[in-house]
Amino acid sequence: MKTILSIQSAVTAGFVGNSVAGPVLTALGHHPMMIDTVQLAAHLGYGKRAGGAIPAPIINDVLCELSTLIAPAHIDSVITGYLGHADQIDPITTFLDEWEKQEDSLYILDPVLGDGGRLYVTPELADGLVSDLLPKADIITPNQFELFYLANHEQPDGGASDSSAHQTAQLLIDQHGLQAVIATGVVTASGVGDLLVTREGGTDWHPAQAGARNVAGGGDLLTALLAGHLTSGQDIHSAFQTACHQAQTILAASPTSRDLALLESLSVICP
């Protein structure tokens, strides 16, 4: 059993952020430690926003105390996802600065910024993520919009070509010293799927499964699965293919786009 620290949103009803990561990482045999950046009654797909961001001083206090309670080497991997406010970035960055001094640390950044051609976080938060968190990441898992946004590139009209998505991912790897980029929901002339590009220049493609749909929390699901498999010791290509297959199986089993059929599908991912 390995320990994975997950810093992202949480909801009481439904499945996004830590409400996905907790069950998934537990099912994979890991110990999830979760710090919530926002606490909402449900995600915005339910039509209302009830709740809000956790104040940055609280996140700072929790991370500082965690550093005294648990030796850095006892945290094997870190995930960050949706952040509630730009001032949450500073305590996360301070924690990562100390934690990443250990060997074999793995930080996966899910840069939850927007979709469909627009940001749904503040420009200040987006700028802070790019300037402070992106350079510390080993692997990032952007959607297609976020992939081009992080590289400060315009997304091609009508989606991305195979070459433009690959070239943009490789540019981010070269600029920020990433081990890999996994771009999700990439739309190309040959279809929709997920793209892996590694530092060594290796690529992999996983086409969307028939029946899979865009469901709230789907990106959080893939990131949690990827983190779990990599922390278990799988190589990046095997972890990518396994995580994509499992995520798309759960997406296909979800009856609506509002919520993942997560709990009833955990048998799909149990080792």
Buried (B, 14 or more C-beta within 10 A) or exposed (E): EBBBBBBBBBBEEBBBBBBBBBBBBBBBEBBBBBBBBBBBEBBEBBEEEEBEBBEBEBBBEBBEEBBEEEEBEEBBBBBBBBBBBBBBBBBBBBBBEEBBEEEEBBBBBBBBBBBEEEBEBEEEBBEBBBEBBBEBBBBBBBBBBBBBBBBEBEBBEEBBBBEBBBBBBBBBBEEBEBBBBBBBBBBBEEEBBBBBBBBEEEBBBBBBBEEBBBBBBBBBBBBBBBBBBBBBEBEBBEBBBBBBBBBBBBBBBBEEEBBBBBEEBBEBBEE
